[in-house]
Amino acid sequence: MCCPRDVHDVDFTVERFALCHEREEAITMYSYTGKTALITGASSGFGEAFAHILAARGMNLVLVARSEEKLRALAQALSEQHGIRADVVPADLCREGAAQEVYRRTQELGVPVDLLVNNAGVGTYGHFDTLAPEREHGEIMLNVTALVDLTHAFLPAMAERKDGGVINVSSIAAFQPLPYQAVYGASKAFVVSFSLALWDEYRKLGVRVVALCPGPTATKFFTILGADELPMMGRMHTPEAVVMTGLRALEQERPYAVEGRRNAFGAQITHMSPLALTARVFARVMRPPKQEAMPGGERSAISLASRSRQ
């Protein structure tokens, strides 16, 4: 059991926890070269980092996001640099049926998907009653519905081949209630639960499923969200470090991975704490600044922050 001798020695606690959390497992090699990865939200942030790192490992790519121009520029650059095939599938995954359209497009291209990276995600921030319902609905469509639909589309063929992988990008927000980001936190909790269930269902069929849970990361997520000044931000990790953590988990056949020792420790502590207490603590941390009431009681059109949907 990882218990510090001195409860005030935070660094000691983190180090001890990290040793337990990062115990070396027998690494089962995962072959990347010549296989194909489909990455959603591939135009920036984590998605772009996944594209660069997987292309460098010899994977062909199917890049999915809304911005066709950005995707084509990225696809051309990676093809020229690494000699891989990179296809572009522009899609707005907030729309009903968009995941099925992406699947049909891969069938037309004749591309078997060996690794599915469900990265595209979006967040809202503010008092729940002030957030536009259509924005919250779009958040659920992207963070939950599209992720499930794409997994339904591509996982069966992986199971039939007895080889494949799915990386679902979640968040450390998954491990506790998150006032003022209620829908975002709940959607990421869904991703972790969903991924762990599939990990156990399919691990004996040769399909690896990982929930990747980053903490605060140096992307545009918090800027677009309007939450740059939150005191919980702390030291930002890089998208590349997060991606490498996810790929190590895939290679080691682990069901989930949290980037950063302190994030991993914090996720475990909050997960073991009483839920009501955790909600109250995070409410104090996450409380947005007061804003003047909008005329006529109009709901605020809170900005949506996507990791890489642009």
C-alpha positions in Angstrom: 0.0 0.0 0.0 1.4 3.4 -1.0 1.1 5.5 2.2 3.5 8.3 3.1 5.0 8.3 6.6 4.5 12.0 6.8 1.1 13.2 5.4 2.6 16.7 5.0 5.3 15.5 2.7 3.5 16.0 -0.6 6.5 15.3 -2.9 7.2 12.0 -1.0 3.5 11.1 -1.4 3.6 11.7 -5.2 6.8 9.8 -5.7 5.6 6.8 -3.7 2.3 6.8 -5.6 4.1 7.1 -8.9 6.2 4.1 -8.2 3.1 2.1 -7.5 1.2 3.6 -10.4 4.0 3.1 -12.9 5.1 -0.4 -12.0 6.7 -1.9 -15.1 4.5 -4.4 -16.9 5.7 -6.8 -19.5 5.6 -4.8 -22.6 3.8 -6.4 -25.5 5.1 -4.7 -28.6 2.6 -3.0 -30.9 3.6 -2.8 -34.6 2.8 0.5 -36.2 4.6 0.4 -39.5 2.4 0.0 -42.5 -0.8 0.1 -40.5 -3.5 2.8 -40.6 -4.7 5.1 -37.9 -7.8 7.2 -38.1 -7.6 10.3 -35.9 -10.5 12.6 -35.2 -9.9 16.3 -34.3 -6.6 15.9 -36.3 -6.1 19.6 -37.3 -4.6 20.8 -34.0 -3.8 20.0 -30.4 -3.6 16.3 -29.4 -4.9 15.2 -32.8 -2.1 16.9 -34.7 0.4 15.5 -32.2 -0.9 12.0 -32.7 -0.6 12.5 -36.5 3.0 13.6 -36.3 4.1 10.9 -33.9 2.3 8.0 -35.6 3.5 9.1 -39.1 7.0 9.1 -37.8 6.4 5.5 -36.7 5.4 4.6 -40.2 1.6 4.6 -39.9 -0.7 5.6 -42.7 -3.3 8.1 -41.6 -6.9 9.1 -42.1 -7.3 12.6 -40.7 -10.8 13.8 -39.6 -11.8 17.3 -38.6 -14.0 20.1 -39.8 -11.3 22.2 -41.5 -10.5 20.6 -44.8 -7.8 23.1 -45.6 -5.8 22.5 -42.4 -6.1 18.7 -42.9 -4.9 18.8 -46.4 -1.9 20.9 -45.5 -1.0 18.5 -42.6 -1.6 15.4 -44.8 0.8 16.7 -47.5 3.5 17.7 -45.0 3.4 14.3 -43.3 3.3 12.4 -46.6 6.4 14.2 -47.9 8.3 14.0 -44.6 7.6 10.3 -43.7 6.6 8.7 -47.0 3.2 7.5 -45.7 -0.3 7.7 -47.1 -2.4 10.4 -45.5 -6.1 10.7 -46.5 -8.4 13.5 -45.5 -12.1 13.1 -44.4 -13.6 16.5 -43.5 -16.5 16.0 -41.1 -18.4 17.8 -38.4 -18.9 15.0 -35.8 -21.5 17.0 -33.9 -24.0 16.1 -36.6 -26.2 13.1 -36.4 -24.9 10.3 -38.7 -21.5 12.0 -39.2 -19.6 9.0 -37.8 -21.3 6.7 -40.3 -20.4 9.0 -43.1 -16.7 8.8 -42.0 -16.9 5.0 -42.0 -18.5 5.0 -45.5 -15.7 7.2 -46.7 -13.0 4.9 -45.4 -14.7 2.0 -47.2 -14.6 4.0 -50.4 -10.9 4.7 -49.9 -10.3 1.0 -49.3 -8.6 1.8 -46.0 -8.7 -0.8 -43.2 -8.4 1.1 -39.9 -6.0 -0.6 -37.4 -5.9 2.1 -34.8 -8.8 4.4 -34.0 -8.0 7.6 -32.1 -11.2 9.2 -30.8 -9.6 12.6 -29.9 -12.2 15.2 -31.0 -13.7 16.8 -27.9 -15.4 20.0 -26.8 -16.2 21.7 -23.5 -18.5 24.4 -22.1 -17.9 26.5 -18.9 -20.3 28.4 -16.8 -23.5 28.1 -14.7 -25.6 25.3 -16.2 -28.7 27.5 -16.6 -26.8 30.1 -18.6 -25.5 27.7 -21.2 -27.3 27.4 -24.5 -29.0 24.0 -24.6 -27.9 23.5 -28.3 -24.3 23.9 -27.3 -24.6 21.3 -24.5 -26.3 19.0 -27.0 -23.5 19.4 -29.4 -21.0 18.7 -26.7 -22.7 15.4 -25.9 -22.9 14.5 -29.6 -19.2 15.0 -30.1 -17.8 13.7 -26.8 -20.1 10.7 -26.4 -22.2 9.9 -29.4 -19.6 10.3 -32.2 -17.1 8.4 -30.1 -19.4 5.4 -29.5 -20.6 5.5 -33.2 -17.0 5.4 -34.5 -16.1 2.6 -32.2 -19.1 0.6 -33.3 -18.1 1.2 -36.9 -14.4 0.2 -36.7 -14.0 -2.2 -33.7 -15.8 -5.3 -35.2 -13.3 -5.6 -38.0 -10.4 -5.3 -35.5 -11.9 -8.1 -33.5 -12.4 -10.2 -36.6 -8.7 -9.7 -37.5 -7.7 -10.2 -33.8 -5.6 -7.1 -34.1 -6.3 -3.5 -33.5 -6.4 -0.6 -31.0 -8.7 2.2 -29.8 -7.5 5.2 -27.9 -10.3 7.3 -26.5 -9.1 10.7 -25.2 -10.8 11.5 -21.9 -9.6 13.9 -19.2 -8.7 14.0 -15.5 -12.1 15.7 -15.3 -13.5 12.2 -15.5 -12.6 11.4 -11.9 -14.8 13.8 -10.0 -17.9 15.9 -10.4 -17.1 19.2 -12.0 -19.4 22.1 -11.2 -19.6 24.7 -13.9 -18.4 22.1 -16.4 -21.1 19.6 -15.5 -21.7 18.2 -19.0 -18.0 18.1 -19.9 -17.0 16.2 -16.8 -19.9 13.8 -17.1 -19.0 13.1 -20.8 -15.4 12.4 -19.9 -16.5 10.1 -17.1 -18.5 8.2 -19.7 -15.5 7.8 -21.9 -13.4 6.2 -19.1 -16.2 3.8 -18.0 -17.0 2.9 -21.7 -13.3 2.3 -22.5 -12.5 0.2 -19.4 -15.6 -2.0 -20.2 -14.4 -2.5 -23.8 -10.8 -3.1 -22.7 -12.0 -6.2 -20.8 -14.4 -7.4 -23.4 -11.9 -7.3 -26.2 -8.4 -7.8 -24.7 -8.5 -11.5 -25.3 -9.6 -10.9 -28.9 -6.4 -8.9 -29.8 -8.0 -5.4 -29.6 -6.4 -3.0 -27.2 -8.6 -0.2 -25.7 -7.2 2.7 -23.8 -8.7 5.7 -22.1 -6.2 8.5 -22.2 -6.7 11.1 -19.4 -4.7 14.3 -19.8 -4.6 17.1 -17.3 -4.0 20.7 -18.1 -2.1 20.8 -21.4 -0.6 23.5 -23.5 -3.3 23.7 -26.2 -5.9 26.3 -27.0 -8.6 24.5 -25.0 -8.6 26.7 -21.9 -8.2 29.9 -23.9 -11.2 29.2 -26.1 -13.1 28.1 -23.0 -12.4 31.4 -21.3 -10.8 29.7 -18.3 -7.1 30.6 -18.5 -7.1 32.0 -15.0 -8.4 29.0 -13.1 -6.0 28.3 -10.2 -6.1 24.6 -10.8 -4.1 24.9 -14.1 -0.6 24.5 -12.6 2.2 23.3 -14.9 1.0 22.6 -18.4 2.1 19.4 -20.1 2.8 19.3 -23.9 0.4 17.5 -26.3 3.4 15.4 -27.4 4.0 14.1 -23.9 0.3 13.2 -23.5 0.3 11.3 -26.8 3.4 9.4 -25.8 1.7 8.4 -22.5 -1.3 7.1 -24.5 0.9 5.1 -26.9 2.9 3.5 -24.0 -0.4 2.4 -22.5 -1.5 0.9 -25.8 1.8 -1.0 -26.1 1.5 -2.3 -22.5 -2.2 -3.2 -23.0 -3.2 -1.0 -20.1 -6.9 0.1 -19.9 -6.2 3.8 -19.0 -3.4 6.3 -18.6 -3.1 9.6 -16.8 -0.4 12.0 -18.0 1.8 13.2 -15.2 2.5 11.8 -11.8 0.8 14.6 -9.9 -2.3 14.3 -12.1 -2.4 10.5 -11.6 -2.0 11.0 -7.8 -4.7 13.7 -7.8 -7.1 11.5 -9.9 -6.8 8.7 -7.4 -7.3 11.0 -4.3 -10.4 12.7 -5.7 -11.8 9.3 -6.9 -11.5 8.0 -3.3 -13.0 11.0 -1.6 -16.7 11.5 -0.7 -18.4 12.7 -3.9 -20.3 15.5 -2.2 -17.2 16.8 -0.6 -15.3 16.6 -3.9 -18.1 18.5 -5.7 -18.0 21.3 -3.1 -14.2 21.6 -3.3 -14.2 21.8 -7.1 -17.1 24.2 -7.1 -15.0 26.7 -5.2 -12.1 26.2 -7.6 -14.1 26.3 -10.8 -16.6 29.1 -10.0 -16.6 31.5 -12.9 -16.5 35.3 -12.4 -19.8 37.0 -12.0 -21.1 38.5 -15.2 -23.9 41.1 -15.8 -27.2 39.5 -16.6 -28.0 39.5 -20.3 -31.0 41.6 -21.3 -34.3 39.8 -21.5 -33.0 36.8 -19.7 -31.2 35.6 -22.9 -29.0 32.6 -22.4 -25.3 33.2 -23.0 -23.8 31.6 -26.1 -20.9 30.3 -24.2 -17.9 29.5 -26.4 -17.2 25.9 -27.2 -13.6 24.8 -26.8 -12.4 21.9 -28.9 -9.1 20.2 -28.6 -8.8 20.1 -32.4 -12.0 20.3 -34.2 -11.2 23.5 -36.2 
